Amino acid sequence: MRDFQNAYPNDGYTEFDRVMACWAINHNGWRKAKKKWRRIGKKRIRRETQKMIKRELEEE
């Protein structure tokens, strides 16, 4: 789980940004952003896992 949190980008947004960002409040932008960030995080984890598997296979 911690690996996923590390791979999950939030583009440097803080709690203040979330409260004061009118673009996000007006059209569910945070929901859309979180969905995008979740996809990016999953892709990063998948890519790192594939790299580890490939390295392990090359060592044998």
mmCIF file of the N, C-alpha and C atoms, coordinates in Angstrom:
data_MODEL
# 
_entry.id   MODEL 
# 
loop_
_atom_site.group_PDB 
_atom_site.id 
_atom_site.type_symbol 
_atom_site.label_atom_id 
_atom_site.label_alt_id 
_atom_site.label_comp_id 
_atom_site.label_asym_id 
_atom_site.label_entity_id 
_atom_site.label_seq_id 
_atom_site.pdbx_PDB_ins_code 
_atom_site.Cartn_x 
_atom_site.Cartn_y 
_atom_site.Cartn_z 
_atom_site.occupancy 
_atom_site.B_iso_or_equiv 
_atom_site.pdbx_formal_charge 
_atom_site.auth_seq_id 
_atom_site.auth_comp_id 
_atom_site.auth_asym_id 
_atom_site.auth_atom_id 
_atom_site.pdbx_PDB_model_num 
ATOM 1   N N  . MET A 1 1  ? 0.823   -1.195  0.000   1.00 0.00 ? 1  MET A N  1 
ATOM 2   C CA . MET A 1 1  ? 0.000   0.000   0.000   1.00 0.00 ? 1  MET A CA 1 
ATOM 3   C C  . MET A 1 1  ? 0.865   1.255   0.000   1.00 0.00 ? 1  MET A C  1 
ATOM 4   N N  . ARG A 1 2  ? 1.956   1.203   0.749   1.00 0.00 ? 2  ARG A N  1 
ATOM 5   C CA . ARG A 1 2  ? 2.832   2.371   0.810   1.00 0.00 ? 2  ARG A CA 1 
ATOM 6   C C  . ARG A 1 2  ? 3.465   2.644   -0.551  1.00 0.00 ? 2  ARG A C  1 
ATOM 7   N N  . ASP A 1 3  ? 3.756   1.587   -1.299  1.00 0.00 ? 3  ASP A N  1 
ATOM 8   C CA . ASP A 1 3  ? 4.314   1.774   -2.634  1.00 0.00 ? 3  ASP A CA 1 
ATOM 9   C C  . ASP A 1 3  ? 3.339   2.522   -3.522  1.00 0.00 ? 3  ASP A C  1 
ATOM 10  N N  . PHE A 1 4  ? 2.058   2.185   -3.384  1.00 0.00 ? 4  PHE A N  1 
ATOM 11  C CA . PHE A 1 4  ? 1.048   2.862   -4.192  1.00 0.00 ? 4  PHE A CA 1 
ATOM 12  C C  . PHE A 1 4  ? 0.973   4.341   -3.827  1.00 0.00 ? 4  PHE A C  1 
ATOM 13  N N  . GLN A 1 5  ? 1.062   4.649   -2.534  1.00 0.00 ? 5  GLN A N  1 
ATOM 14  C CA . GLN A 1 5  ? 1.011   6.045   -2.110  1.00 0.00 ? 5  GLN A CA 1 
ATOM 15  C C  . GLN A 1 5  ? 2.218   6.815   -2.623  1.00 0.00 ? 5  GLN A C  1 
ATOM 16  N N  . ASN A 1 6  ? 3.361   6.171   -2.671  1.00 0.00 ? 6  ASN A N  1 
ATOM 17  C CA . ASN A 1 6  ? 4.553   6.838   -3.188  1.00 0.00 ? 6  ASN A CA 1 
ATOM 18  C C  . ASN A 1 6  ? 4.453   7.067   -4.689  1.00 0.00 ? 6  ASN A C  1 
ATOM 19  N N  . ALA A 1 7  ? 3.794   6.164   -5.392  1.00 0.00 ? 7  ALA A N  1 
ATOM 20  C CA . ALA A 1 7  ? 3.669   6.284   -6.839  1.00 0.00 ? 7  ALA A CA 1 
ATOM 21  C C  . ALA A 1 7  ? 2.538   7.221   -7.233  1.00 0.00 ? 7  ALA A C  1 
ATOM 22  N N  . TYR A 1 8  ? 1.696   7.569   -6.276  1.00 0.00 ? 8  TYR A N  1 
ATOM 23  C CA . TYR A 1 8  ? 0.502   8.360   -6.532  1.00 0.00 ? 8  TYR A CA 1 
ATOM 24  C C  . TYR A 1 8  ? 0.862   9.840   -6.542  1.00 0.00 ? 8  TYR A C  1 
ATOM 25  N N  . PRO A 1 9  ? 0.837   10.472  -7.710  1.00 0.00 ? 9  PRO A N  1 
ATOM 26  C CA . PRO A 1 9  ? 1.200   11.885  -7.757  1.00 0.00 ? 9  PRO A CA 1 
ATOM 27  C C  . PRO A 1 9  ? 0.020   12.766  -7.366  1.00 0.00 ? 9  PRO A C  1 
ATOM 28  N N  . ASN A 1 10 ? 0.266   13.837  -6.680  1.00 0.00 ? 10 ASN A N  1 
ATOM 29  C CA . ASN A 1 10 ? -0.810  14.786  -6.426  1.00 0.00 ? 10 ASN A CA 1 
ATOM 30  C C  . ASN A 1 10 ? -0.432  16.162  -6.955  1.00 0.00 ? 10 ASN A C  1 
ATOM 31  N N  . ASP A 1 11 ? 0.597   16.220  -7.741  1.00 0.00 ? 11 ASP A N  1 
ATOM 32  C CA . ASP A 1 11 ? 1.052   17.447  -8.393  1.00 0.00 ? 11 ASP A CA 1 
ATOM 33  C C  . ASP A 1 11 ? 1.296   18.585  -7.409  1.00 0.00 ? 11 ASP A C  1 
ATOM 34  N N  . GLY A 1 12 ? 1.629   18.265  -6.169  1.00 0.00 ? 12 GLY A N  1 
ATOM 35  C CA . GLY A 1 12 ? 1.989   19.283  -5.196  1.00 0.00 ? 12 GLY A CA 1 
ATOM 36  C C  . GLY A 1 12 ? 0.833   20.054  -4.591  1.00 0.00 ? 12 GLY A C  1 
ATOM 37  N N  . TYR A 1 13 ? -0.386  19.559  -4.758  1.00 0.00 ? 13 TYR A N  1 
ATOM 38  C CA . TYR A 1 13 ? -1.529  20.260  -4.186  1.00 0.00 ? 13 TYR A CA 1 
ATOM 39  C C  . TYR A 1 13 ? -1.578  20.072  -2.679  1.00 0.00 ? 13 TYR A C  1 
ATOM 40  N N  . THR A 1 14 ? -1.942  21.127  -1.970  1.00 0.00 ? 14 THR A N  1 
ATOM 41  C CA . THR A 1 14 ? -2.071  21.083  -0.522  1.00 0.00 ? 14 THR A CA 1 
ATOM 42  C C  . THR A 1 14 ? -3.544  21.167  -0.153  1.00 0.00 ? 14 THR A C  1 
ATOM 43  N N  . GLU A 1 15 ? -3.833  21.060  1.133   1.00 0.00 ? 15 GLU A N  1 
ATOM 44  C CA . GLU A 1 15 ? -5.220  21.172  1.595   1.00 0.00 ? 15 GLU A CA 1 
ATOM 45  C C  . GLU A 1 15 ? -5.782  22.560  1.265   1.00 0.00 ? 15 GLU A C  1 
ATOM 46  N N  . PHE A 1 16 ? -4.962  23.593  1.369   1.00 0.00 ? 16 PHE A N  1 
ATOM 47  C CA . PHE A 1 16 ? -5.401  24.945  1.017   1.00 0.00 ? 16 PHE A CA 1 
ATOM 48  C C  . PHE A 1 16 ? -5.822  25.003  -0.450  1.00 0.00 ? 16 PHE A C  1 
ATOM 49  N N  . ASP A 1 17 ? -5.039  24.387  -1.318  1.00 0.00 ? 17 ASP A N  1 
ATOM 50  C CA . ASP A 1 17 ? -5.383  24.375  -2.739  1.00 0.00 ? 17 ASP A CA 1 
ATOM 51  C C  . ASP A 1 17 ? -6.716  23.691  -2.968  1.00 0.00 ? 17 ASP A C  1 
ATOM 52  N N  . ARG A 1 18 ? -6.956  22.622  -2.245  1.00 0.00 ? 18 ARG A N  1 
ATOM 53  C CA . ARG A 1 18 ? -8.206  21.888  -2.428  1.00 0.00 ? 18 ARG A CA 1 
ATOM 54  C C  . ARG A 1 18 ? -9.409  22.712  -1.984  1.00 0.00 ? 18 ARG A C  1 
ATOM 55  N N  . VAL A 1 19 ? -9.239  23.466  -0.911  1.00 0.00 ? 19 VAL A N  1 
ATOM 56  C CA . VAL A 1 19 ? -10.354 24.268  -0.391  1.00 0.00 ? 19 VAL A CA 1 
ATOM 57  C C  . VAL A 1 19 ? -10.610 25.488  -1.267  1.00 0.00 ? 19 VAL A C  1 
ATOM 58  N N  . MET A 1 20 ? -9.562  26.112  -1.753  1.00 0.00 ? 20 MET A N  1 
ATOM 59  C CA . MET A 1 20 ? -9.698  27.386  -2.452  1.00 0.00 ? 20 MET A CA 1 
ATOM 60  C C  . MET A 1 20 ? -9.793  27.262  -3.974  1.00 0.00 ? 20 MET A C  1 
ATOM 61  N N  . ALA A 1 21 ? -9.669  26.081  -4.521  1.00 0.00 ? 21 ALA A N  1 
ATOM 62  C CA . ALA A 1 21 ? -9.669  25.934  -5.977  1.00 0.00 ? 21 ALA A CA 1 
ATOM 63  C C  . ALA A 1 21 ? -11.099 25.904  -6.502  1.00 0.00 ? 21 ALA A C  1 
ATOM 64  N N  . CYS A 1 22 ? -11.535 27.012  -7.082  1.00 0.00 ? 22 CYS A N  1 
ATOM 65  C CA . CYS A 1 22 ? -12.915 27.083  -7.563  1.00 0.00 ? 22 CYS A CA 1 
ATOM 66  C C  . CYS A 1 22 ? -13.117 26.221  -8.805  1.00 0.00 ? 22 CYS A C  1 
ATOM 67  N N  . TRP A 1 23 ? -12.080 26.041  -9.631  1.00 0.00 ? 23 TRP A N  1 
ATOM 68  C CA . TRP A 1 23 ? -12.246 25.218  -10.827 1.00 0.00 ? 23 TRP A CA 1 
ATOM 69  C C  . TRP A 1 23 ? -12.609 23.793  -10.458 1.00 0.00 ? 23 TRP A C  1 
ATOM 70  N N  . ALA A 1 24 ? -12.022 23.314  -9.368  1.00 0.00 ? 24 ALA A N  1 
ATOM 71  C CA . ALA A 1 24 ? -12.260 21.933  -8.973  1.00 0.00 ? 24 ALA A CA 1 
ATOM 72  C C  . ALA A 1 24 ? -13.619 21.772  -8.307  1.00 0.00 ? 24 ALA A C  1 
ATOM 73  N N  . ILE A 1 25 ? -14.018 22.747  -7.530  1.00 0.00 ? 25 ILE A N  1 
ATOM 74  C CA . ILE A 1 25 ? -15.297 22.659  -6.831  1.00 0.00 ? 25 ILE A CA 1 
ATOM 75  C C  . ILE A 1 25 ? -16.446 22.749  -7.820  1.00 0.00 ? 25 ILE A C  1 
ATOM 76  N N  . ASN A 1 26 ? -16.289 23.559  -8.846  1.00 0.00 ? 26 ASN A N  1 
ATOM 77  C CA . ASN A 1 26 ? -17.389 23.805  -9.767  1.00 0.00 ? 26 ASN A CA 1 
ATOM 78  C C  . ASN A 1 26 ? -17.709 22.628  -10.675 1.00 0.00 ? 26 ASN A C  1 
ATOM 79  N N  . HIS A 1 27 ? -16.770 21.811  -10.996 1.00 0.00 ? 27 HIS A N  1 
ATOM 80  C CA . HIS A 1 27 ? -17.081 20.716  -11.926 1.00 0.00 ? 27 HIS A CA 1 
ATOM 81  C C  . HIS A 1 27 ? -16.445 19.386  -11.527 1.00 0.00 ? 27 HIS A C  1 
ATOM 82  N N  . ASN A 1 28 ? -16.448 19.109  -10.233 1.00 0.00 ? 28 ASN A N  1 
ATOM 83  C CA . ASN A 1 28 ? -15.931 17.833  -9.722  1.00 0.00 ? 28 ASN A CA 1 
ATOM 84  C C  . ASN A 1 28 ? -14.505 17.567  -10.187 1.00 0.00 ? 28 ASN A C  1 
ATOM 85  N N  . GLY A 1 29 ? -13.716 18.608  -10.255 1.00 0.00 ? 29 GLY A N  1 
ATOM 86  C CA . GLY A 1 29 ? -12.358 18.469  -10.759 1.00 0.00 ? 29 GLY A CA 1 
ATOM 87  C C  . GLY A 1 29 ? -11.478 17.589  -9.893  1.00 0.00 ? 29 GLY A C  1 
ATOM 88  N N  . TRP A 1 30 ? -11.690 17.610  -8.569  1.00 0.00 ? 30 TRP A N  1 
ATOM 89  C CA . TRP A 1 30 ? -10.851 16.782  -7.706  1.00 0.00 ? 30 TRP A CA 1 
ATOM 90  C C  . TRP A 1 30 ? -11.139 15.314  -7.932  1.00 0.00 ? 30 TRP A C  1 
ATOM 91  N N  . ARG A 1 31 ? -12.394 14.977  -8.178  1.00 0.00 ? 31 ARG A N  1 
ATOM 92  C CA . ARG A 1 31 ? -12.731 13.584  -8.465  1.00 0.00 ? 31 ARG A CA 1 
ATOM 93  C C  . ARG A 1 31 ? -12.015 13.144  -9.739  1.00 0.00 ? 31 ARG A C  1 
ATOM 94  N N  . LYS A 1 32 ? -12.050 13.995  -10.746 1.00 0.00 ? 32 LYS A N  1 
ATOM 95  C CA . LYS A 1 32 ? -11.395 13.681  -12.012 1.00 0.00 ? 32 LYS A CA 1 
ATOM 96  C C  . LYS A 1 32 ? -9.875  13.609  -11.844 1.00 0.00 ? 32 LYS A C  1 
ATOM 97  N N  . ALA A 1 33 ? -9.330  14.540  -11.062 1.00 0.00 ? 33 ALA A N  1 
ATOM 98  C CA . ALA A 1 33 ? -7.882  14.550  -10.846 1.00 0.00 ? 33 ALA A CA 1 
ATOM 99  C C  . ALA A 1 33 ? -7.440  13.310  -10.078 1.00 0.00 ? 33 ALA A C  1 
ATOM 100 N N  . LYS A 1 34 ? -8.199  12.936  -9.032  1.00 0.00 ? 34 LYS A N  1 
ATOM 101 C CA . LYS A 1 34 ? -7.835  11.749  -8.262  1.00 0.00 ? 34 LYS A CA 1 
ATOM 102 C C  . LYS A 1 34 ? -7.894  10.502  -9.129  1.00 0.00 ? 34 LYS A C  1 
ATOM 103 N N  . LYS A 1 35 ? -8.881  10.432  -10.022 1.00 0.00 ? 35 LYS A N  1 
ATOM 104 C CA . LYS A 1 35 ? -8.989  9.283   -10.920 1.00 0.00 ? 35 LYS A CA 1 
ATOM 105 C C  . LYS A 1 35 ? -7.761  9.217   -11.839 1.00 0.00 ? 35 LYS A C  1 
ATOM 106 N N  . LYS A 1 36 ? -7.367  10.366  -12.360 1.00 0.00 ? 36 LYS A N  1 
ATOM 107 C CA . LYS A 1 36 ? -6.192  10.415  -13.234 1.00 0.00 ? 36 LYS A CA 1 
ATOM 108 C C  . LYS A 1 36 ? -4.936  10.025  -12.471 1.00 0.00 ? 36 LYS A C  1 
ATOM 109 N N  . TRP A 1 37 ? -4.756  10.575  -11.258 1.00 0.00 ? 37 TRP A N  1 
ATOM 110 C CA . TRP A 1 37 ? -3.577  10.278  -10.451 1.00 0.00 ? 37 TRP A CA 1 
ATOM 111 C C  . TRP A 1 37 ? -3.536  8.811   -10.061 1.00 0.00 ? 37 TRP A C  1 
ATOM 112 N N  . ARG A 1 38 ? -4.703  8.221   -9.783  1.00 0.00 ? 38 ARG A N  1 
ATOM 113 C CA . ARG A 1 38 ? -4.756  6.803   -9.425  1.00 0.00 ? 38 ARG A CA 1 
ATOM 114 C C  . ARG A 1 38 ? -4.278  5.956   -10.600 1.00 0.00 ? 38 ARG A C  1 
ATOM 115 N N  . ARG A 1 39 ? -4.727  6.308   -11.802 1.00 0.00 ? 39 ARG A N  1 
ATOM 116 C CA . ARG A 1 39 ? -4.294  5.573   -12.993 1.00 0.00 ? 39 ARG A CA 1 
ATOM 117 C C  . ARG A 1 39 ? -2.786  5.704   -13.196 1.00 0.00 ? 39 ARG A C  1 
ATOM 118 N N  . ILE A 1 40 ? -2.269  6.904   -13.009 1.00 0.00 ? 40 ILE A N  1 
ATOM 119 C CA . ILE A 1 40 ? -0.830  7.118   -13.160 1.00 0.00 ? 40 ILE A CA 1 
ATOM 120 C C  . ILE A 1 40 ? -0.063  6.290   -12.138 1.00 0.00 ? 40 ILE A C  1 
ATOM 121 N N  . GLY A 1 41 ? -0.549  6.277   -10.895 1.00 0.00 ? 41 GLY A N  1 
ATOM 122 C CA . GLY A 1 41 ? 0.107   5.504   -9.841  1.00 0.00 ? 41 GLY A CA 1 
ATOM 123 C C  . GLY A 1 41 ? 0.116   4.017   -10.143 1.00 0.00 ? 41 GLY A C  1 
ATOM 124 N N  . LYS A 1 42 ? -1.012  3.504   -10.625 1.00 0.00 ? 42 LYS A N  1 
ATOM 125 C CA . LYS A 1 42 ? -1.083  2.082   -10.962 1.00 0.00 ? 42 LYS A CA 1 
ATOM 126 C C  . LYS A 1 42 ? -0.127  1.748   -12.102 1.00 0.00 ? 42 LYS A C  1 
ATOM 127 N N  . LYS A 1 43 ? -0.040  2.639   -13.086 1.00 0.00 ? 43 LYS A N  1 
ATOM 128 C CA . LYS A 1 43 ? 0.886   2.404   -14.195 1.00 0.00 ? 43 LYS A CA 1 
ATOM 129 C C  . LYS A 1 43 ? 2.334   2.396   -13.717 1.00 0.00 ? 43 LYS A C  1 
ATOM 130 N N  . ARG A 1 44 ? 2.663   3.306   -12.800 1.00 0.00 ? 44 ARG A N  1 
ATOM 131 C CA . ARG A 1 44 ? 4.030   3.351   -12.274 1.00 0.00 ? 44 ARG A CA 1 
ATOM 132 C C  . ARG A 1 44 ? 4.365   2.078   -11.521 1.00 0.00 ? 44 ARG A C  1 
ATOM 133 N N  . ILE A 1 45 ? 3.434   1.604   -10.705 1.00 0.00 ? 45 ILE A N  1 
ATOM 134 C CA . ILE A 1 45 ? 3.670   0.370   -9.954  1.00 0.00 ? 45 ILE A CA 1 
ATOM 135 C C  . ILE A 1 45 ? 3.809   -0.806  -10.905 1.00 0.00 ? 45 ILE A C  1 
ATOM 136 N N  . ARG A 1 46 ? 2.937   -0.879  -11.901 1.00 0.00 ? 46 ARG A N  1 
ATOM 137 C CA . ARG A 1 46 ? 2.993   -1.969  -12.870 1.00 0.00 ? 46 ARG A CA 1 
ATOM 138 C C  . ARG A 1 46 ? 4.325   -1.958  -13.613 1.00 0.00 ? 46 ARG A C  1 
ATOM 139 N N  . ARG A 1 47 ? 4.778   -0.773  -14.013 1.00 0.00 ? 47 ARG A N  1 
ATOM 140 C CA . ARG A 1 47 ? 6.044   -0.641  -14.733 1.00 0.00 ? 47 ARG A CA 1 
ATOM 141 C C  . ARG A 1 47 ? 7.220   -1.079  -13.865 1.00 0.00 ? 47 ARG A C  1 
ATOM 142 N N  . GLU A 1 48 ? 7.227   -0.640  -12.596 1.00 0.00 ? 48 GLU A N  1 
ATOM 143 C CA . GLU A 1 48 ? 8.306   -1.023  -11.685 1.00 0.00 ? 48 GLU A CA 1 
ATOM 144 C C  . GLU A 1 48 ? 8.305   -2.528  -11.428 1.00 0.00 ? 48 GLU A C  1 
ATOM 145 N N  . THR A 1 49 ? 7.128   -3.112  -11.298 1.00 0.00 ? 49 THR A N  1 
ATOM 146 C CA . THR A 1 49 ? 7.029   -4.555  -11.085 1.00 0.00 ? 49 THR A CA 1 
ATOM 147 C C  . THR A 1 49 ? 7.579   -5.313  -12.285 1.00 0.00 ? 49 THR A C  1 
ATOM 148 N N  . GLN A 1 50 ? 7.221   -4.860  -13.484 1.00 0.00 ? 50 GLN A N  1 
ATOM 149 C CA . GLN A 1 50 ? 7.727   -5.509  -14.692 1.00 0.00 ? 50 GLN A CA 1 
ATOM 150 C C  . GLN A 1 50 ? 9.248   -5.391  -14.787 1.00 0.00 ? 50 GLN A C  1 
ATOM 151 N N  . LYS A 1 51 ? 9.793   -4.237  -14.401 1.00 0.00 ? 51 LYS A N  1 
ATOM 152 C CA . LYS A 1 51 ? 11.249  -4.066  -14.418 1.00 0.00 ? 51 LYS A CA 1 
ATOM 153 C C  . LYS A 1 51 ? 11.924  -5.029  -13.449 1.00 0.00 ? 51 LYS A C  1 
ATOM 154 N N  . MET A 1 52 ? 11.344  -5.192  -12.249 1.00 0.00 ? 52 MET A N  1 
ATOM 155 C CA . MET A 1 52 ? 11.922  -6.112  -11.269 1.00 0.00 ? 52 MET A CA 1 
ATOM 156 C C  . MET A 1 52 ? 11.878  -7.544  -11.777 1.00 0.00 ? 52 MET A C  1 
ATOM 157 N N  . ILE A 1 53 ? 10.770  -7.935  -12.372 1.00 0.00 ? 53 ILE A N  1 
ATOM 158 C CA . ILE A 1 53 ? 10.640  -9.294  -12.908 1.00 0.00 ? 53 ILE A CA 1 
ATOM 159 C C  . ILE A 1 53 ? 11.671  -9.515  -14.012 1.00 0.00 ? 53 ILE A C  1 
ATOM 160 N N  . LYS A 1 54 ? 11.800  -8.535  -14.892 1.00 0.00 ? 54 LYS A N  1 
ATOM 161 C CA . LYS A 1 54 ? 12.753  -8.652  -15.991 1.00 0.00 ? 54 LYS A CA 1 
ATOM 162 C C  . LYS A 1 54 ? 14.184  -8.778  -15.463 1.00 0.00 ? 54 LYS A C  1 
ATOM 163 N N  . ARG A 1 55 ? 14.527  -7.976  -14.442 1.00 0.00 ? 55 ARG A N  1 
ATOM 164 C CA . ARG A 1 55 ? 15.862  -8.055  -13.843 1.00 0.00 ? 55 ARG A CA 1 
ATOM 165 C C  . ARG A 1 55 ? 16.111  -9.419  -13.219 1.00 0.00 ? 55 ARG A C  1 
ATOM 166 N N  . GLU A 1 56 ? 15.119  -9.938  -12.516 1.00 0.00 ? 56 GLU A N  1 
ATOM 167 C CA . GLU A 1 56 ? 15.261  -11.251 -11.877 1.00 0.00 ? 56 GLU A CA 1 
ATOM 168 C C  . GLU A 1 56 ? 15.467  -12.343 -12.920 1.00 0.00 ? 56 GLU A C  1 
ATOM 169 N N  . LEU A 1 57 ? 14.742  -12.260 -14.020 1.00 0.00 ? 57 LEU A N  1 
ATOM 170 C CA . LEU A 1 57 ? 14.890  -13.271 -15.065 1.00 0.00 ? 57 LEU A CA 1 
ATOM 171 C C  . LEU A 1 57 ? 16.247  -13.173 -15.753 1.00 0.00 ? 57 LEU A C  1 
ATOM 172 N N  . GLU A 1 58 ? 16.758  -11.972 -15.907 1.00 0.00 ? 58 GLU A N  1 
ATOM 173 C CA . GLU A 1 58 ? 18.065  -11.795 -16.537 1.00 0.00 ? 58 GLU A CA 1 
ATOM 174 C C  . GLU A 1 58 ? 19.195  -12.292 -15.648 1.00 0.00 ? 58 GLU A C  1 
ATOM 175 N N  . GLU A 1 59 ? 19.020  -12.216 -14.339 1.00 0.00 ? 59 GLU A N  1 
ATOM 176 C CA . GLU A 1 59 ? 20.054  -12.672 -13.414 1.00 0.00 ? 59 GLU A CA 1 
ATOM 177 C C  . GLU A 1 59 ? 20.187  -14.187 -13.411 1.00 0.00 ? 59 GLU A C  1 
ATOM 178 N N  . GLU A 1 60 ? 19.116  -14.882 -13.666 1.00 0.00 ? 60 GLU A N  1 
ATOM 179 C CA . GLU A 1 60 ? 19.152  -16.358 -13.610 1.00 0.00 ? 60 GLU A CA 1 
ATOM 180 C C  . GLU A 1 60 ? 19.761  -16.972 -14.825 1.00 0.00 ? 60 GLU A C  1 
# 
